[in-house]
Amino acid sequence: MKKVFFWFLAIVITLSAVIYQRKTGPTYDKKMEISANNSTYSLQLIRSIEIGSNTPVKLAITDQTISAKLYYKRFLTNDAYQVADFEYKVKPVDSYIMNKVFGITQEEGWFANVPEQGMAGKIQYYFEVSDAKGTKTYLQEEPVVIRFKGAVPSKVLAPHIFFMFFAMLLGNLAGILAVFKQKRFKFYTNLTLITLFIGGLILGPWVQYYAFGEAWAGVPFAWDLTDNKTLLAFIFWLLAFVMNRKKERPVYTIVASIVMLLIYSIPHSMYGSQLDPETGEIIQGWIHLFFI
């Protein structure tokens, strides 16, 4: 019965961390509500675009009587804002899950394109909507920022996500077992170290390389926060592994578990790789490895 409780607690903590990650971070869609012609619309403004996908900025407004404009420029530049008109479209949804599971076969709304940037390049934008009552401008003071990334093959991305999630689950379980002085905490400490190494230090750089052309953008070469927090978590779990080899010292596993949880609380992709718009170089890292 205790084993079930320990696993249940670890799963709850892990899922809570995952849900928090999905609601935070600078690359997940920005959610907001606006009103147009006395109707309220919930918008999800895009903040990450895969290079080559031609993904537009979308305003999920079904009222065809409005008009809207998009103002955009390269991030962190003195460029003047460019203007693009939103166009109302009804587009097919090409997704088996959306089609068969959720019954969604099309999407409608107002769409506008921004110019594609290189890996880790960024565009900032705001928009305005005109209805029968006039024109309202949104997010001009705090523009939305889109980061462009390369396509990551599913054969690399899927196992990376799996091992990082599994490492988090095992780390939480190891910490819980250590708190309750269960001998199996050493086994799960070792397993956490292995899965974190595979997911974060082997597969992680592959994902980084495909997405941004950089295999490692953390210490000692740069300050990419995603890479650095992975490295920090690995160091603490390595310490827990070493300190528990000959003698049980559960406190090290507890500390490693807490550190991992705190690290996972940092929004994903915050202070990540970024293209310098002036030099064309990625300013958060510079290791170029030939994985392909």
Residue pairs with C-beta under 8 A, 6 or more apart in sequence:
2 180
2 182
6 173
6 176
6 177
6 180
6 182
7 173
9 172
9 176
10 169
10 170
10 172
10 173
10 176
11 169
13 172
13 261
14 165
14 168
14 169
14 172
17 168
17 261
17 264
17 265
18 165
18 168
20 265
21 264
21 267
21 268
22 28
24 267
24 268
25 267
25 268
25 269
25 270
26 47
26 145
26 147
26 267
26 269
26 270
26 272
27 47
27 48
27 147
27 268
27 269
27 272
28 47
28 48
28 268
29 44
29 45
29 46
29 47
30 44
30 45
30 47
30 144
31 42
31 43
31 44
31 45
32 42
32 43
32 45
32 138
32 139
33 40
33 41
33 42
33 43
34 40
34 41
34 43
34 61
34 129
34 136
34 138
35 41
36 61
36 63
36 66
36 129
36 131
37 63
37 65
37 66
37 131
37 132
37 133
39 63
41 59
41 60
41 61
41 62
42 60
43 59
43 60
43 61
44 58
44 60
45 57
45 58
45 144
46 55
46 57
46 58
46 144
46 146
47 144
47 145
47 146
47 147
48 146
48 147
48 148
48 149
49 55
49 114
49 116
49 146
49 147
49 148
49 149
50 148
50 149
50 150
50 151
51 116
51 118
51 119
51 148
51 149
51 150
51 151
52 116
52 151
54 113
54 116
56 111
56 112
56 113
56 114
57 70
57 86
57 111
57 112
57 113
57 114
57 125
57 127
57 146
58 107
58 109
58 110
58 111
59 68
59 86
59 109
59 110
59 111
59 127
59 129
60 107
60 109
61 68
61 109
61 110
61 129
62 108
62 109
63 131
64 88
65 131
65 132
66 110
66 129
66 130
66 131
67 85
67 86
67 129
67 130
68 85
68 86
68 110
68 112
68 127
68 128
68 129
68 130
69 83
69 84
69 85
69 86
69 112
69 127
69 128
70 83
70 84
70 85
70 86
70 112
70 114
70 125
70 126
70 127
71 81
71 82
71 83
71 125
71 126
71 127
71 128
71 140
72 81
72 82
72 84
72 114
72 115
72 123
72 124
72 125
73 79
73 80
73 81
73 82
73 123
73 124
73 125
74 117
74 121
74 122
74 123
74 124
74 277
75 121
75 122
75 123
75 124
75 145
75 274
75 277
76 122
76 277
77 277
77 278
84 112
84 113
84 114
85 112
86 110
86 111
86 112
86 127
87 110
87 111
87 112
88 108
88 109
88 110
88 111
89 108
89 109
89 110
89 111
90 106
90 107
90 108
91 106
91 107
91 108
91 111
92 105
92 106
93 99
93 104
93 105
93 106
93 107
95 104
98 104
98 105
99 105
112 127
114 123
114 125
114 146
115 123
116 148
117 123
117 148
117 275
118 148
118 275
118 280
119 148
119 149
119 150
119 211
119 212
119 213
119 273
119 275
119 282
120 147
120 148
120 149
120 212
120 213
120 214
120 272
120 273
120 274
120 275
120 282
120 284
121 147
121 148
121 275
121 277
122 145
122 146
122 147
122 148
122 274
122 275
122 277
123 145
123 146
123 148
124 143
124 144
124 145
124 146
125 139
125 143
125 144
125 146
126 137
126 138
126 139
126 140
126 143
126 144
127 137
127 138
127 139
128 135
128 136
128 137
128 138
129 135
129 136
129 138
130 136
147 269
147 272
147 274
149 211
149 212
150 210
150 211
150 212
150 213
151 210
152 207
152 210
152 211
153 210
156 203
156 206
156 207
156 210
157 207
159 198
159 199
159 203
160 199
160 203
160 204
160 206
160 207
162 199
163 195
163 196
163 198
163 199
163 200
163 203
164 196
164 199
164 200
164 204
166 195
166 199
167 192
167 195
167 196
167 199
167 200
167 260
168 260
168 264
170 188
170 191
170 192
170 195
171 188
171 192
171 196
171 237
171 256
171 257
171 260
171 261
172 257
172 260
172 261
173 188
174 185
174 188
174 189
174 191
174 192
174 240
174 253
174 256
174 257
175 185
175 253
175 254
175 256
175 257
175 258
175 261
176 257
177 184
177 185
177 188
177 253
178 185
178 189
178 250
178 251
178 253
178 254
178 257
179 250
179 254
181 250
183 248
185 250
185 253
186 244
186 248
186 253
189 237
189 240
189 241
189 244
189 253
189 256
190 241
192 237
192 256
193 234
193 237
193 238
193 240
193 241
196 230
196 233
196 234
196 237
197 234
200 230
200 231
200 233
200 234
201 230
201 231
201 234
204 227
204 230
205 215
205 216
205 289
206 215
206 291
208 214
208 215
208 216
208 217
208 224
208 226
208 227
208 273
208 285
209 215
209 289
209 291
210 291
211 273
212 272
212 273
212 282
212 285
213 282
213 288
214 224
214 273
214 282
214 284
214 285
214 286
214 287
214 288
215 287
215 288
215 289
215 291
216 227
216 285
216 287
217 223
217 224
217 227
217 272
217 273
217 282
217 284
217 285
217 286
217 287
218 224
218 226
218 227
218 228
218 230
218 231
218 285
219 227
219 228
219 231
221 285
221 286
221 287
222 283
222 284
222 285
222 286
223 271
223 284
224 271
224 272
224 273
224 284
224 285
225 266
225 270
225 271
225 272
226 268
226 269
226 270
226 272
227 285
229 263
229 266
230 263
232 259
232 263
233 256
233 259
233 260
233 263
236 255
236 256
236 259
236 260
237 256
237 260
239 252
239 256
240 252
240 253
240 255
240 256
243 249
243 252
244 250
244 252
244 253
271 284
272 284
273 282
273 284
273 285
274 282
274 283
274 284
275 281
275 282
275 283
276 282
276 283
